[in-house]
């Protein structure tokens, strides 16, 4: 679906200042060489296996399957990776590329904090300087991850511009990168931004679907009927979809954060409510006004409240190859409690948007059909926020 200009059909591209374009083109060239370099690929695989704890499990959700009474449900357990989320897959790849390019400093944006933790972790492992940009709203609701990043040696910048959430953290990180490309590599956390980021992130995260396809075939001797994954910018979902895109029998379903409802302004359901535009260096779909101003977005999930979506998801939606649905805060919180009580898994609130949709989808399918739902991260970081949502102060 990509071409040499770094586009997914009409989406993607590089909408950045000339100074940054030169660095991005250098990055793209080095990445193309790295893809063909056996040593780079061997080091990447070694770190994925022996540091990140891959392959992650594909586990059968027996009690949930029985309770819902329809399709057989499997979870792809990215929550069991080192650092507790899928983010480590991409960070290892980009950090290796940074090292290859002679960079000594990593910077990153983060929303829920998992990407920031993963970047700080690899910076510590590689002996590199690290700086993380995080919206003040998110530093307030994800204090545990802020402390984890600082514990790992990273400097965390609380961004107070704009809505003080993920989009503003990306703005700050891009500004920092533009000003200091000589020793700095910007580790983009999602499948967003200017080329080559959406391509690189998709490639590094595609290990999720590469593994799940092999694991599922070994168990069931066939392909699954549906893949379900949550979507903010879309790294977890595109990684979950990548190796099934050419399999038309497999339904691809991305689950967005509908917040208080898609009929309200308190939502982050980009593909349901957005329109074409250019932002953060890419052409894609964004929640914006008629004059092209980016709208404030809302979700209980710090990792999903981004006002856009990666360009490959925009292309998949437009072509009809994947469908995208919204789940509200209430539905996601219900799913957070449900998966804990039925499967003994405390999953990230981001992932629980996908779990919530599986609760709707599975009963509509037959017992011989199958769903793989990706659990993008673990929910330790969300326990206090969900407790507060339910009127319980877990810090008392």
C-alpha positions in Angstrom: 0.0 0.0 0.0 3.0 2.3 0.4 5.0 4.0 -2.4 8.4 5.7 -2.5 7.0 9.0 -1.3 6.0 7.4 2.0 2.3 7.4 1.3 -0.5 5.0 2.0 -2.6 5.6 -1.1 -3.2 9.4 -0.8 -2.3 9.7 2.9 1.1 10.2 4.6 3.9 12.2 3.1 6.2 14.8 4.7 4.7 18.2 5.6 7.6 19.6 7.5 10.2 22.4 7.2 13.1 21.9 4.8 15.6 21.6 7.6 13.7 18.7 9.2 13.0 17.1 5.8 16.7 16.6 5.2 17.0 14.7 8.5 13.9 12.6 7.8 15.2 11.7 4.4 18.5 10.7 5.9 16.6 8.6 8.5 14.5 7.0 5.7 17.7 6.1 3.7 19.4 4.6 6.8 16.2 2.6 7.6 16.1 1.1 4.2 19.7 0.0 4.6 19.0 -1.4 8.1 16.2 -3.5 6.7 18.6 -5.2 4.4 21.4 -5.5 7.0 21.5 -9.0 8.6 23.5 -7.7 11.6 20.8 -5.0 12.4 18.0 -7.6 12.0 19.8 -10.1 14.2 20.4 -7.5 17.0 16.7 -6.5 16.7 15.5 -10.0 17.0 17.9 -10.8 19.9 16.6 -7.8 21.9 13.0 -8.7 21.1 13.4 -12.2 22.3 15.9 -11.9 25.2 15.1 -8.4 26.5 11.5 -7.6 25.6 10.2 -11.2 26.3 8.9 -12.1 22.9 7.1 -13.9 21.5 4.1 -12.7 23.6 1.5 -15.2 24.4 -1.7 -15.9 22.4 -4.1 -17.1 25.1 -7.6 -18.5 24.9 -10.1 -16.6 26.9 -12.1 -19.6 28.1 -14.4 -17.9 30.6 -15.1 -14.9 28.5 -15.9 -17.1 25.5 -18.3 -19.2 27.6 -20.0 -16.1 29.1 -20.6 -14.3 25.8 -21.8 -17.5 24.1 -20.5 -16.8 20.5 -17.1 -16.7 18.8 -14.0 -18.2 20.4 -11.9 -15.4 21.8 -8.1 -15.2 22.0 -5.9 -12.5 23.5 -2.6 -11.4 22.1 -0.8 -10.5 25.3 1.3 -7.5 24.6 0.8 -6.6 28.2 3.3 -9.3 29.1 6.2 -7.6 27.3 9.0 -6.0 29.3 7.7 -2.5 30.4 4.1 -3.7 30.1 3.0 -2.7 26.6 3.5 -3.1 22.9 5.6 0.1 22.8 8.9 -1.7 23.5 8.7 -3.4 20.0 9.0 -0.1 18.1 11.3 1.6 20.6 13.9 -1.1 20.3 13.9 -0.8 16.5 14.1 3.0 16.4 16.8 3.1 19.1 18.9 0.7 17.2 18.5 2.9 14.1 19.5 5.9 16.2 22.6 4.1 17.3 23.4 3.2 13.7 23.1 6.9 12.8 25.5 7.9 15.6 22.9 9.6 17.8 23.5 9.8 21.5 20.2 11.3 22.7 16.6 10.0 22.4 13.5 12.1 22.8 9.9 11.0 22.7 6.3 12.1 23.2 4.0 10.1 25.4 0.3 10.1 26.3 -0.5 7.3 28.8 3.2 7.1 29.5 3.9 3.6 28.2 5.9 4.8 25.2 7.9 7.2 27.4 8.7 4.4 29.8 9.8 2.1 26.9 12.0 4.9 25.5 13.5 5.7 28.9 14.1 1.9 29.4 16.0 1.5 26.1 18.0 4.7 26.6 19.1 3.3 29.9 20.1 0.0 28.3 22.0 1.7 25.5 23.6 4.4 27.8 21.9 7.3 25.9 20.5 10.6 27.2 16.7 10.7 27.2 14.1 13.4 27.4 10.3 12.8 27.3 7.5 15.3 26.5 4.2 14.7 28.1 1.1 16.9 28.3 0.4 18.3 31.8 -3.1 16.7 31.8 -1.4 13.3 31.3 1.4 13.8 33.8 -1.3 14.5 36.4 -3.3 11.4 35.6 -0.3 9.1 35.0 1.9 10.0 37.9 3.1 6.4 38.3 4.6 6.3 34.7 6.1 9.8 35.2 8.0 8.4 38.2 9.0 5.3 36.3 10.5 7.4 33.5 12.4 9.5 36.0 13.6 6.4 37.8 15.0 5.2 34.5 17.0 8.4 34.2 14.9 10.3 31.8 14.0 14.0 32.1 10.2 14.4 31.8 8.9 17.8 30.4 5.4 18.6 31.4 3.9 20.4 28.3 1.5 23.3 29.3 0.6 24.6 25.8 -2.7 23.9 24.0 -4.9 21.3 25.6 -1.9 19.9 27.5 -2.4 16.3 26.1 -0.7 14.0 23.6 -1.0 16.3 20.5 0.7 19.0 22.4 3.5 16.7 23.6 4.1 15.7 19.9 4.3 19.4 19.0 6.9 20.0 21.7 8.9 16.9 20.6 8.9 18.0 17.0 10.1 21.5 17.9 12.9 20.0 20.0 13.9 17.6 17.2 13.9 20.4 14.6 16.2 22.5 16.8 18.7 19.6 17.6 19.1 17.0 14.9 22.9 16.7 15.2 22.8 14.3 18.2 19.1 13.7 18.8 16.8 11.0 17.4 13.0 11.5 17.9 11.5 8.1 18.7 7.9 8.5 17.5 5.5 6.4 19.5 2.7 5.8 17.1 2.2 5.1 13.4 1.8 8.8 12.8 3.9 11.8 11.7 5.9 12.5 8.6 7.5 9.7 6.5 9.4 7.5 7.4 7.7 7.2 10.9 4.4 5.6 9.9 6.3 3.0 7.8 8.9 2.3 10.5 6.4 2.0 13.3 4.2 -0.4 11.3 7.2 -2.5 10.4 8.5 -2.7 14.0 5.0 -3.4 15.4 4.1 -6.0 12.7 5.9 -8.6 14.9 2.5 -8.7 16.8 0.6 -10.0 13.8 3.5 -12.1 12.5 3.5 -14.0 15.8 -0.3 -14.2 16.2 -0.7 -15.6 12.7 1.8 -18.3 13.4 0.5 -19.1 16.9 -3.2 -19.2 15.8 -2.5 -21.4 12.8 -0.6 -23.8 15.0 -3.6 -24.1 17.4 -6.5 -24.0 14.9 -5.0 -24.8 11.4 -6.7 -21.8 9.9 -6.9 -18.0 10.0 -8.9 -16.1 12.6 -12.2 -14.5 11.5 -11.6 -11.1 13.1 -8.7 -9.1 14.6 -9.8 -6.4 17.1 -7.4 -3.7 18.5 -7.7 -0.3 20.0 -6.7 2.8 17.9 -5.4 6.2 19.0 -2.6 7.1 16.6 -2.7 3.4 15.7 0.6 1.6 16.3 -0.8 -1.3 18.3 -3.6 -1.7 15.7 -1.5 -1.5 12.6 0.9 -4.0 14.2 -2.0 -6.3 14.9 -3.4 -5.9 11.4 -0.2 -5.9 9.2 0.2 -9.5 8.4 -3.5 -10.0 7.8 -4.1 -7.1 5.4 -3.7 -9.4 2.4 -6.0 -12.0 3.9 -9.5 -10.8 2.9 -11.3 -13.5 5.0 -10.0 -11.8 8.1 -12.1 -8.9 9.3 -9.9 -6.0 10.7 -11.6 -3.8 13.4 -10.0 -0.8 15.0 -11.7 0.5 18.2 -11.5 4.3 18.8 -12.2 6.2 22.0 -15.7 7.7 21.7 -15.4 9.4 25.1 -18.8 10.7 26.2 -20.2 9.7 22.8 -19.6 10.5 19.1 -22.6 12.8 19.1 -20.8 15.1 21.6 -17.7 17.2 21.4 -16.1 15.1 24.2 -14.8 12.4 21.9 -11.6 11.1 20.2 -13.3 9.0 17.5 -11.3 10.3 14.6 -12.4 8.0 11.8 -16.1 8.3 12.7 -16.1 12.0 13.1 -13.1 13.4 11.3 -12.1 14.8 7.9 -9.0 15.0 5.7 -6.3 17.4 6.7 -2.6 17.9 7.4 -1.2 17.9 10.9 2.0 16.7 12.6 3.7 16.4 9.2 1.2 14.0 7.6 -1.9 14.0 5.5 -4.6 11.9 7.3 -7.9 12.2 9.0 -8.3 14.6 11.9 -10.9 16.0 14.3 -11.0 19.6 13.1 -13.2 22.6 12.5 -14.5 23.6 9.1 -11.6 26.0 8.9 -9.0 23.3 9.6 -8.3 24.1 13.2 -7.6 20.9 15.3 -10.4 20.3 17.8 -9.8 19.5 21.5 -10.4 15.8 22.1 -11.4 13.8 25.1 -11.2 10.3 26.4 -10.7 8.7 29.8 -7.7 7.0 28.1 -4.6 9.2 27.9 -3.2 6.9 25.2 -6.2 7.3 22.9 -7.1 11.0 23.1 -5.2 12.0 19.9 -7.2 14.1 17.4 -6.0 12.1 14.4 -5.0 8.7 13.2 -2.0 7.3 11.3 -2.1 7.5 7.5 -2.3 3.8 6.9 -5.4 3.5 9.0 -6.9 6.4 7.0 -6.2 4.4 3.8 -7.6 1.2 5.3 -10.8 2.9 6.3 -11.3 4.6 3.0 -10.7 1.4 1.0 -13.0 -0.5 3.4 -10.4 -3.1 4.2 -10.7 -2.2 7.9 -13.6 -0.9 9.9 -13.4 1.5 12.8 -15.9 1.7 15.7 -16.2 3.9 18.8 -16.4 2.8 22.4 -17.4 5.2 25.2 -15.7 5.8 28.6 -18.5 3.9 30.4 -18.2 0.9 28.1 -14.4 0.8 28.4 -14.5 1.0 32.3 -17.1 -1.7 32.3 -14.8 -3.9 30.2 -11.8 -3.0 32.5 -13.8 -4.6 35.4 -15.2 -7.4 33.3 -11.9 -8.8 31.9 -10.4 -8.6 35.4 -13.2 -10.6 36.9 -13.6 -13.2 34.1 -10.0 -13.7 33.0 -7.9 -12.4 35.8 -6.3 -9.8 33.6 -5.9 -6.1 34.6 -5.6 -4.6 31.2 -4.8 -1.1 30.1 -7.9 1.2 29.7 -6.8 1.6 26.1 -7.0 -2.1 25.5 -10.3 -2.3 27.3 -11.9 -0.3 24.5 -11.1 -3.3 22.3 -12.4 -5.7 24.9 -15.6 -3.7 25.1 -16.2 -4.1 21.4 -15.4 -7.8 21.6 -18.2 -8.1 24.2 -20.6 -6.7 21.5 -19.2 -8.6 18.6 -18.6 -12.2 19.9 -22.4 -12.9 20.6 -23.2 -12.0 17.0 -20.8 -14.7 15.7 -21.1 -18.5 15.6 -19.2 -20.8 18.0 -17.0 -22.0 15.2 -15.8 -18.5 14.5 -12.8 -16.8 16.2 -11.6 -13.4 17.3 -8.1 -12.3 18.3 -8.1 -9.2 20.5 -4.8 -7.5 21.2 -4.2 -6.4 24.8 -1.8 -3.6 24.1 -0.8 -3.0 27.7 -1.3 -3.8 31.3 -3.6 -1.7 33.5 -1.6 -1.0 36.6 -1.2 2.6 35.5 -5.0 3.0 35.3 -6.1 1.5 38.6 -6.2 4.8 40.5 -8.0 6.7 37.6 -10.6 3.9 37.2 -11.0 3.8 41.0 -11.6 7.6 41.0 -14.1 7.2 38.1 -16.0 4.7 40.3 -15.8 7.0 43.4 -13.0 5.0 45.1 -9.8 6.7 46.3 -7.1 3.9 46.1 -4.5 6.2 47.6 -6.2 6.6 51.0 
